[in-house]
Amino acid sequence: MNAGPTSGERGSLSGMLGIDVPVFLGPFGGLSSVELTATVSELGGLGGYGLYGYDAARIQQTAAELRAKTARPFALNLWLPLEEPGEAADAADAAFDQAVDALRPIFDELGLAVPARPDRYLPSFDEQVEAALAASPAALSFVFGVPPAEVVEAAHQRGIAVVGTATTVDEAVALAEGGVDAVVATGMEAAGHRVSFLRQAEESLVGSFALIPQVVDAVDVPVIAAGGIADRRGVAAAFALGASGVQVGTAFLGTRQSAATDAHRRAIGETPADRTVLTRAMSGRLARGALNRAVRQIEDAGRIAPFPVQNWLTGRFRAEAGSRGIGELQSLWLGQAASLARFADAADVFAELVAGVPARE
């Protein structure tokens, strides 16, 4: 039986990216912080920063702030413009009013005016990728698809590594064929959005323990394991399955350096694996987090607008709820290993993870 190439045969992620150890900070869409990203990079890993919703000016500013904090390599992350069923512009517009009606009780509870439809929900991908390339991070990572060939080429011309994200073996193969330098194999245990792109997310739920070795066997680029990894045991298991690196989100999100609210951090510490849920309630796309009142109320209403409409609408009250410390009305993204996130400082999380990396790495 072919057990797949060893991580040594597959090349060194650390050497490719100029980092000391192949431990990656997951890029949080809307929850990334310059402090946390820079901290992980300074410690010798690869800090990741999620650029969801950022326009060109904000991307430029963020990259400048990161460089002011660290001279070490870091990664920037972008969402590709995938269109799921029901997300066409005309369908999204038709759903706006219905979604507003379903969310009205929450706006009323917070004393917020019901928002009017915006001119646009997100900056254009072309605007974002141009700014991200100009920022010249060590790596540019993507979710929700295979980056266009011209983007991969432009990144490589600038010496930027390209990383794709897969939830199934087929997606990993598509990414490798598309020219990425590494693939993040993200199991269904992971926090936040399920970034599936070949089939519906509900049809692409593969656990990390099954996904990682199958992706390792299927592609000829380094594989970064994600989902359910929060301590040295998870790291050791990922490498035993053939991964060349690990990407960790929830354990870092629970630290003081992250942009999570105190209510979010409490949820990370208090939510057992069997109390996380996969829901479209908060964004219109499937994502894993804590089950709170907002999720129940929106799901019970039965009117969830497609992405990005739902995400934009709930974002209007999520920010206010966060500022008031109302966790029941926030998006409390966290993975199934949340209860293993025991450290309040990112340096302690990093040290714990590094303890699981094989010596040869």
C-alpha positions in Angstrom: 0.0 0.0 0.0 1.2 3.5 -0.8 1.6 5.4 2.4 2.3 8.6 0.7 5.6 10.6 0.6 7.1 11.7 3.9 7.2 15.4 4.8 10.9 15.4 4.1 10.3 14.1 0.5 7.7 16.7 0.0 9.9 19.7 0.7 10.2 22.0 3.6 7.4 24.5 4.2 9.7 26.3 6.6 12.3 26.7 4.0 9.8 27.8 1.4 8.4 30.5 3.6 11.5 31.6 5.6 10.0 30.6 8.9 11.5 28.6 11.8 8.7 26.1 12.4 5.7 25.1 10.2 3.0 26.4 12.6 0.5 28.7 10.9 -2.1 31.1 12.4 -5.4 30.6 10.8 -6.6 33.8 9.0 -9.8 35.0 10.6 -12.3 36.8 8.4 -13.3 39.8 10.4 -11.5 38.7 13.5 -7.8 39.0 12.6 -5.6 41.4 14.6 -2.2 42.9 13.7 -1.0 42.1 17.2 -1.8 38.4 17.0 -0.5 37.9 13.4 2.8 39.7 14.2 3.2 37.8 17.4 3.0 34.4 15.7 5.4 35.5 13.0 7.8 36.9 15.6 7.7 33.6 17.4 8.9 31.8 14.3 5.7 30.6 12.7 3.6 32.2 9.9 1.1 34.7 11.1 -2.0 34.9 8.9 -4.3 37.8 8.4 -7.8 37.6 6.9 -8.7 40.4 4.5 -12.4 39.6 4.1 -14.3 42.8 3.3 -11.2 45.0 3.1 -10.9 47.5 0.2 -7.5 48.3 -1.3 -6.7 51.2 1.0 -7.4 49.1 4.1 -5.3 46.2 2.8 -2.4 48.6 2.2 -2.8 50.1 5.7 -3.0 46.6 7.3 0.2 45.4 5.5 2.0 48.6 6.7 0.9 48.0 10.3 2.1 44.4 10.1 5.5 45.4 8.8 5.8 48.0 11.6 5.2 45.2 14.1 7.4 42.5 12.5 10.1 42.0 9.9 9.3 38.3 9.8 7.2 36.6 7.1 3.4 36.7 7.2 0.5 35.6 5.1 -2.6 37.4 3.8 -5.8 35.7 3.0 -8.5 36.4 0.4 -12.0 34.9 -0.3 -12.4 34.0 -3.9 -15.8 35.1 -5.5 -17.5 31.8 -5.4 -21.3 31.9 -6.2 -23.3 29.2 -4.4 -26.8 28.3 -5.5 -29.2 31.2 -4.7 -26.4 33.7 -4.5 -27.0 35.4 -7.9 -27.5 39.1 -7.6 -31.2 39.1 -8.5 -31.9 36.3 -6.0 -29.9 38.1 -3.3 -31.8 41.4 -3.9 -35.1 39.6 -3.7 -34.1 38.0 -0.3 -33.0 41.3 1.3 -36.4 42.5 2.5 -37.4 39.0 3.8 -34.2 38.7 5.7 -34.6 42.2 7.2 -38.1 41.3 8.5 -36.7 38.1 10.1 -33.9 40.1 11.8 -36.0 43.1 12.8 -36.6 41.8 16.4 -32.8 41.8 17.0 -32.3 45.3 15.6 -35.2 46.5 17.8 -33.8 44.8 20.9 -30.5 46.7 20.4 -32.2 50.0 19.5 -30.7 50.0 16.0 -32.3 51.3 12.8 -33.0 48.6 10.2 -30.3 49.1 7.6 -31.1 50.1 4.0 -29.7 48.0 1.1 -26.1 49.1 0.4 -24.7 49.9 -3.0 -22.3 47.0 -2.7 -21.8 44.3 -0.1 -18.1 43.7 -0.7 -15.1 45.2 -2.5 -14.3 43.7 -5.9 -11.9 40.7 -5.8 -9.7 42.4 -8.5 -9.3 45.4 -6.2 -8.4 43.2 -3.3 -6.0 40.9 -5.1 -4.1 43.8 -6.7 -3.5 45.4 -3.3 -2.6 42.1 -1.7 0.0 41.4 -4.4 1.4 44.9 -4.0 1.8 44.2 -0.2 4.2 41.3 -1.1 3.5 39.0 1.9 5.5 35.8 2.1 2.3 33.9 1.2 -1.1 34.7 -0.3 -3.7 32.2 0.7 -7.2 31.7 -0.7 -10.5 30.1 0.3 -13.6 29.1 -1.6 -11.8 28.0 -4.8 -8.8 27.8 -7.1 -7.1 31.1 -7.6 -7.0 32.3 -11.2 -3.9 31.3 -13.2 -2.9 34.9 -13.7 -3.0 35.6 -10.0 -0.9 32.6 -9.2 1.6 33.7 -11.9 1.7 37.3 -10.6 2.3 36.0 -7.1 5.1 33.8 -8.2 6.7 36.6 -10.1 6.9 38.5 -6.9 8.3 35.6 -4.9 5.0 35.1 -3.1 3.9 31.5 -2.2 0.3 30.6 -3.0 -1.7 28.5 -0.6 -5.2 27.0 -1.4 -7.7 25.5 1.0 -9.5 22.2 0.5 -12.3 20.4 2.4 -12.2 17.3 0.1 -9.6 15.3 -1.8 -11.1 16.5 -5.1 -10.7 20.1 -4.1 -7.0 19.5 -3.1 -6.3 17.9 -6.4 -7.9 20.9 -8.2 -5.8 23.3 -6.2 -2.6 21.4 -6.9 -3.4 21.3 -10.6 -4.0 25.1 -10.4 -0.4 25.7 -9.4 -0.6 26.4 -5.6 2.5 25.8 -3.6 0.7 24.2 -0.6 -2.7 23.0 0.3 -4.5 23.5 3.7 -6.6 20.4 4.3 -9.3 21.6 6.6 -11.4 19.1 8.4 -15.1 19.6 9.4 -14.0 20.1 13.0 -12.6 23.5 12.2 -14.1 26.8 13.3 -15.8 29.3 11.0 -16.8 28.9 7.4 -16.7 25.6 5.5 -14.8 26.8 2.5 -16.0 24.1 0.1 -16.2 25.0 -3.6 -16.7 21.9 -5.7 -19.9 20.8 -4.0 -22.2 22.2 -1.4 -20.6 22.5 2.0 -23.1 20.1 3.5 -21.9 17.5 1.1 -18.2 18.1 1.8 -18.0 17.3 5.5 -14.9 15.2 6.0 -13.1 14.9 9.3 -9.5 15.8 9.7 -8.3 12.3 10.6 -9.7 11.0 7.3 -9.0 14.0 5.1 -5.4 14.7 5.8 -3.7 11.4 4.8 -5.9 11.1 1.7 -4.9 14.6 0.6 -1.3 13.8 1.3 -1.6 10.8 -1.0 -3.4 12.7 -3.7 -1.2 15.8 -4.2 2.5 16.5 -4.7 2.7 19.8 -2.8 3.0 20.2 1.0 -0.2 19.7 3.0 -1.0 21.9 6.0 -3.4 20.2 8.4 -6.3 22.3 9.9 -9.3 21.5 12.0 -9.4 20.1 15.6 -5.8 21.0 16.3 -5.3 22.9 19.6 -2.4 21.3 21.4 0.8 19.2 21.0 -1.2 16.0 20.6 -3.1 17.3 17.6 0.1 18.6 16.0 1.8 15.2 16.5 -1.2 13.4 15.0 -1.2 15.7 12.0 2.4 15.0 11.2 1.9 11.3 11.7 -0.8 11.5 9.1 1.7 13.0 6.6 1.1 16.7 7.0 4.0 19.1 6.5 2.6 21.8 8.8 -0.4 22.7 10.9 -2.8 25.7 10.9 -4.5 26.6 14.1 -7.4 29.0 14.7 -9.5 28.6 17.8 -6.6 28.2 20.3 -5.1 31.5 19.1 -8.5 33.2 18.8 -9.0 32.6 22.6 -5.8 34.6 23.5 -5.6 38.2 24.6 -3.8 39.2 21.4 -6.8 38.3 19.2 -9.6 40.6 18.1 -12.2 38.4 19.7 -14.5 39.9 22.3 -14.5 38.8 25.9 -17.8 37.0 25.3 -16.3 35.2 22.4 -13.3 34.1 24.5 -15.6 32.8 27.2 -17.5 30.8 24.6 -14.3 29.2 23.4 -13.5 28.2 27.0 -17.0 26.9 27.8 -18.2 25.2 24.6 -17.8 21.4 24.4 -17.3 19.7 21.0 -20.9 18.5 20.9 -22.3 22.0 21.5 -20.8 23.5 18.4 -23.1 23.8 15.4 -22.9 24.2 11.6 -25.2 26.9 10.5 -26.0 29.4 7.7 -27.8 31.7 10.1 -25.2 34.3 10.6 -23.6 34.7 7.1 -25.7 32.7 4.6 -22.9 30.2 4.2 -22.2 27.1 6.4 -20.0 27.9 9.4 -19.1 26.3 12.7 -19.6 28.1 16.0 -21.3 28.1 19.3 -25.1 27.7 19.4 -26.4 31.0 20.8 -29.7 32.9 20.8 -29.1 34.7 17.6 -28.5 31.4 15.7 -31.6 29.8 17.2 -33.8 32.9 16.5 -32.7 33.2 12.9 -33.0 29.5 12.1 -36.4 29.4 13.7 -37.5 32.4 11.6 -36.7 30.3 8.5 -35.7 33.2 6.3 -31.9 33.3 5.8 -30.7 35.5 2.9 -27.9 34.1 0.7 -24.3 35.3 1.2 -23.1 38.0 1.3 -26.5 39.6 2.1 -27.0 37.7 5.4 -23.5 38.3 6.5 -23.8 42.1 5.8 -27.1 42.3 7.6 -26.1 40.4 10.7 -22.8 42.4 10.7 -24.8 45.5 11.4 -26.0 44.1 14.8 -23.0 41.9 15.6 -20.7 44.8 15.9 -23.1 46.6 18.3 -23.6 43.4 20.3 -19.8 42.9 20.5 -19.3 46.4 21.9 -21.9 45.8 24.6 -20.5 42.3 25.5 -23.7 40.5 24.4 -22.4 37.1 23.3 -25.8 35.8 22.5 -26.0 38.1 19.5 -22.5 37.7 18.1 -21.0 35.2 15.7 -19.1 33.0 18.1 -17.0 31.0 15.7 -15.1 28.2 17.3 -14.0 24.6 16.4 -14.7 21.3 18.0 -11.4 21.4 19.9 -12.3 24.7 21.6 -12.2 23.1 25.1 -8.5 22.3 24.5 -7.7 26.0 24.1 -6.3 26.5 27.6 -3.9 29.4 27.2 -4.6 33.2 27.4 -1.4 34.3 25.7 -0.4 33.5 22.1 3.2 32.7 23.1 2.0 29.9 25.4 -0.3 28.5 22.6 2.6 28.6 20.2 5.0 26.8 22.6 2.4 24.1 23.2 2.0 23.6 19.5 5.7 23.5 18.7 6.1 20.8 21.4 4.2 18.5 19.0 6.3 19.2 15.9 8.7 16.3 15.1 12.3 17.2 15.6 13.2 16.8 12.0 10.9 19.7 11.1 
